[in-house]
């Protein structure tokens, strides 16, 4: 074998070794990529399993809360009762009496501040509301549709004020047609937030019923001078 043939044989052998080396590297790379893909697949499957396990619990919890809310809402409904104007208080009294006598599932009777011709009743069912209003003078029937609390919430008083008003107090009317008139308190009805007064400057003392918010006490019986606010 000549020297040239020997060199060619060596080069050919080196080329084969290099090709084998590259093939091995390629196989190792492919193997690593396959392992990586398998690991990703396992993690994805694990997440899916965890997600599937968690979802029913969350769903059950949400459904339970939803059912609880529905149950609470279903316990009572608000109905509007039409009344003769300015007879709301009498209707409330008669209805309260009916509720006690018939032992109806009625939880409250509401008269929103400033509303005339209607009162509201919170009851378990329409039948209870209709029975409460049945035969009541000045009651003109229960409206067909129920009322949402948010529709009347803004008309309800947050709480009753404590008024330091007594019989025989001298007061000033601060609103209404007799505004700025001086008067004497002859009767106080805190349950209805009303007072009966007699105008001091009237030729004939006539009892007038006004809202308790419409008067301001300026002098107490037996005291001199005006009271401070």
C-alpha positions in Angstrom: 0.0 0.0 0.0 1.4 3.3 -1.0 1.7 6.3 1.3 -1.2 8.1 -0.5 -3.5 5.1 -0.1 -2.6 4.9 3.6 -3.6 8.6 4.1 -6.8 8.1 2.2 -7.7 5.1 4.4 -7.0 7.1 7.6 -9.1 10.0 6.4 -11.9 7.6 5.5 -11.7 6.0 9.0 -11.7 9.5 10.7 -14.8 10.4 8.6 -16.6 7.3 9.7 -15.8 7.9 13.4 -17.0 11.5 13.1 -20.2 10.4 11.5 -20.7 7.8 14.2 -20.0 10.4 16.9 -22.6 12.8 15.4 -25.2 10.0 15.1 -24.7 9.2 18.8 -25.0 12.9 19.8 -28.2 13.1 17.7 -29.6 10.0 19.3 -28.8 11.3 22.8 -30.4 14.7 21.9 -33.6 12.9 20.7 -33.7 10.8 23.8 -33.4 13.9 26.0 -36.2 15.6 24.1 -38.4 12.5 24.4 -37.8 12.4 28.1 -38.5 16.1 28.4 -41.8 15.8 26.5 -42.8 12.8 28.7 -42.1 14.9 31.9 -44.2 17.8 30.5 -47.0 15.4 29.7 -47.0 13.9 33.2 -47.1 17.3 34.8 -50.0 18.4 32.6 -51.9 15.2 33.4 -51.2 15.8 37.1 -52.6 19.3 36.9 -55.7 18.1 35.1 -56.3 15.5 37.8 -55.9 18.1 40.5 -58.2 20.4 38.7 -60.8 17.8 38.2 -60.6 16.9 41.9 -60.9 20.5 43.0 -63.7 21.6 40.7 -66.5 19.4 42.1 -65.8 20.6 45.7 -65.8 24.2 44.6 -69.0 23.6 42.7 -70.7 21.9 45.6 -69.7 24.8 47.9 -71.1 27.4 45.5 -74.3 25.4 45.0 -74.7 25.1 48.8 -74.3 28.9 49.2 -76.7 29.5 46.4 -79.3 27.2 47.9 -78.9 28.8 51.3 -79.4 32.3 49.8 -82.5 31.1 47.9 -83.8 29.5 51.0 -83.5 32.7 53.0 -85.1 34.7 50.3 -87.9 32.2 50.0 -88.8 32.6 53.7 -90.5 35.9 53.2 -91.9 38.3 50.6 -92.9 41.9 50.7 -96.4 42.8 49.4 -97.9 46.2 48.9 -101.4 46.9 50.2 -103.3 49.8 48.8 -105.2 51.9 51.3 -107.4 55.0 51.5 -105.2 58.0 51.7 -104.5 59.2 55.3 -105.9 56.0 56.7 -102.6 54.1 56.7 -102.3 54.0 60.5 -105.8 52.6 61.0 -105.1 49.9 58.4 -101.9 48.9 60.1 -103.7 48.6 63.5 -106.5 46.4 62.0 -103.9 44.2 60.1 -101.8 43.8 63.3 -105.0 42.6 65.1 -105.8 40.2 62.2 -102.3 38.7 62.4 -102.6 38.0 66.1 -106.1 36.5 65.8 -105.4 34.3 62.8 -101.8 33.5 63.8 -100.6 34.3 60.3 -97.0 34.0 59.1 -96.5 37.8 58.8 -93.2 39.2 60.1 -93.7 43.0 59.8 -96.0 45.7 58.7 -94.3 48.7 57.2 -95.4 52.3 56.5 -92.6 54.1 54.6 -92.1 57.7 55.7 -93.9 60.2 53.5 -95.8 57.6 51.4 -99.6 57.9 51.2 -102.1 55.3 50.0 -99.8 52.3 50.6 -98.4 50.2 53.3 -96.2 47.1 53.0 -96.4 43.7 54.6 -93.6 41.1 55.0 -95.2 37.7 54.9 -94.3 34.1 54.1 -96.8 33.9 51.3 -99.4 35.9 49.4 -102.1 33.9 51.1 -100.9 35.2 54.5 -100.7 38.8 53.2 -104.3 38.6 51.8 -105.6 37.0 54.9 -104.1 39.8 57.0 -105.8 42.4 54.9 -109.1 40.6 54.5 -112.1 42.5 55.8 -109.9 45.4 57.0 -111.6 48.8 56.6 -109.8 51.3 54.3 -107.7 48.4 52.8 -108.2 48.2 49.1 -106.4 45.0 48.2 -102.9 43.5 47.8 -101.0 44.4 44.6 -100.2 41.5 42.3 -96.4 41.9 42.2 -94.1 41.4 45.1 -91.8 44.3 46.2 -88.0 44.1 46.5 -86.7 45.5 49.7 -84.2 47.8 47.8 -87.3 49.5 46.3 -88.5 50.8 49.6 -85.2 50.8 51.6 -84.5 54.5 51.0 -87.9 55.4 52.4 -87.5 53.6 55.7 -86.2 55.4 58.8 -82.9 54.1 60.1 -84.1 54.4 63.7 -86.4 56.4 65.8 -85.1 59.5 67.4 -85.5 60.3 71.0 -87.4 63.5 71.4 -87.4 65.6 74.6 -90.9 66.9 74.1 -93.4 67.0 76.9 -97.0 68.0 77.4 -97.4 71.8 78.1 -94.1 72.7 76.4 -94.1 75.9 74.4 -92.8 75.2 70.9 -92.3 76.7 67.5 -93.6 75.1 64.4 -90.7 74.9 62.0 -92.3 73.4 58.8 -95.7 73.2 57.1 -98.4 75.8 56.7 -98.1 77.0 60.3 -94.3 77.6 60.1 -92.9 80.1 62.6 -96.1 80.0 64.7 -95.8 79.6 68.5 -97.8 76.8 70.0 -98.4 74.8 73.2 -98.0 71.0 73.2 -101.2 69.4 74.5 -100.5 65.7 73.7 -97.5 63.7 72.6 -97.8 60.4 70.7 -94.2 59.0 70.2 -95.4 55.8 68.7 -96.9 57.7 65.7 -94.3 60.5 65.8 -97.0 63.1 66.3 -97.9 65.9 68.6 -101.2 67.8 69.2 -100.7 71.5 69.6 -102.7 74.7 70.1 -101.6 77.9 68.4 -100.9 80.6 71.0 -101.9 83.5 68.8 -105.1 82.0 67.5 -108.4 83.7 68.5 -109.9 80.2 69.3 -107.6 77.4 70.4 -108.0 74.6 67.9 -106.1 71.3 68.3 -103.8 70.7 65.4 -101.9 67.4 64.8 -98.4 67.8 63.3 -95.4 65.6 62.9 -93.1 65.6 65.9 -90.2 66.6 63.6 -92.2 69.8 62.7 -91.9 71.4 66.2 -89.0 72.8 68.2 -89.4 73.3 72.0 -88.4 76.8 73.0 -89.7 76.9 76.6 -90.6 74.4 79.2 -93.5 74.9 81.6 -92.2 76.7 84.7 -89.0 77.9 82.9 -88.3 81.4 81.7 -86.5 82.2 78.4 -86.0 80.1 75.4 -84.2 76.7 75.5 -81.0 76.2 73.7 -80.9 73.8 70.7 
